[in-house]
Amino acid sequence: MSVLQCIAVDDEPLALGLVCSFIEKTPFLTLAGRYSSAVEALQAIHSKHIDVIFLDIQMPDLTGIELARVIDKADNKAPRIIFTTAFNQYALDGFRVDALDYLLKPFNYEEFLRAASKAQAYSELLNKASSASVPDPKDGYLFLKVEYQLVRIAYDDILYMEGLKDYVKVHLKSDPKPVLSLTSLKALEEKLPASKFMRVHRSFIVNLDKISAVTKNTIQIGSMTIPVSDQHKDGFNQFLSKWM
């Protein structure tokens, strides 16, 4: 069982003390610092390895949401966030910044432990994925963060990817329900092999092997018609010249 390095951030002394006592009570957590402001916490995040931040939202100078936006979630080594707040209206904001969980004050140790266990499970999945050989295009799959899991998806199962505001829909051959991942098309484009996938629009990446028909400005994959934007027409035309 891996031990997670944690910090607690809250401008209310009683709330900060409670979270710290819960961390110290939990065998797989270690308290690496306690801070009364997000600015102080940010300095600590840059100077030491932190796995999990138990983070209040409403604080002066820098809010918890603002701190979460500063942290680079694209980096798998960046700390994961569990929000601790008295205000449930921030739940959607918590989702948008890729928080692992959202504890609504006042919460008890059982609720805290449930959230901490999510962090531990996520860390173990991440370690397993990292210890495995780094996926190469010829391996034929990629890992996607889906809720609190890392899910392995075969390239051959992907029809196309659709970028939305805060996440990407991955449409699969094997399942009519798309997989939702809190990431960006740009991040996925960098991971996917260019020989198999092409960005054809700011909102779409397609699996070239799944194209059933084309026109000058569109691609057909099954019943879905996908537009090709002017920005991506040169690359698409090069593909067409080989395809036709």
Stockholm file with secondary structure:
# STOCKHOLM 1.0

chainA/1-244         MSVLQCIAVDDEPLALGLVCSFIEKTPFLTLAGRYSSAVEALQAIHSKHIDVIFLDIQMPDLTGIELARVIDKADNKAPRIIFTTAFNQYALDGFRVDALDYLLKPFNYEEFLRAASKAQAYSELLNKASSASVPDPKDGYLFLKVEYQLVRIAYDDILYMEGLKDYVKVHLKSDPKPVLSLTSLKALEEKLPASKFMRVHRSFIVNLDKISAVTKNTIQIGSMTIPVSDQHKDGFNQFLSKWM
#=GR chainA/1-244 SS CCCEEEEEECSSHHHHHHHHHHHHHSTTEEEEEEESSHHHHHHHHHHSCCSEEEECSCCSSSCHHHHHHHSCTTSTTSCEEEEEESCGGGHHHHHHTTCSEEEESSCCHHHHHHHHHHHHHHHHHHHHHHHSCCCCGGGCEEEEEETTEEEEEEGGGEEEEEECSSCEEEEESSCSSCEEESSCHHHHHHHSCTTTEEEEETTEEEEGGGCCEECSSEEEETTEEEECCGGGHHHHHHHHHHHC
#=GC SS_cons         CCCEEEEEECSSHHHHHHHHHHHHHSTTEEEEEEESSHHHHHHHHHHSCCSEEEECSCCSSSCHHHHHHHSCTTSTTSCEEEEEESCGGGHHHHHHTTCSEEEESSCCHHHHHHHHHHHHHHHHHHHHHHHSCCCCGGGCEEEEEETTEEEEEEGGGEEEEEECSSCEEEEESSCSSCEEESSCHHHHHHHSCTTTEEEEETTEEEEGGGCCEECSSEEEETTEEEECCGGGHHHHHHHHHHHC
//
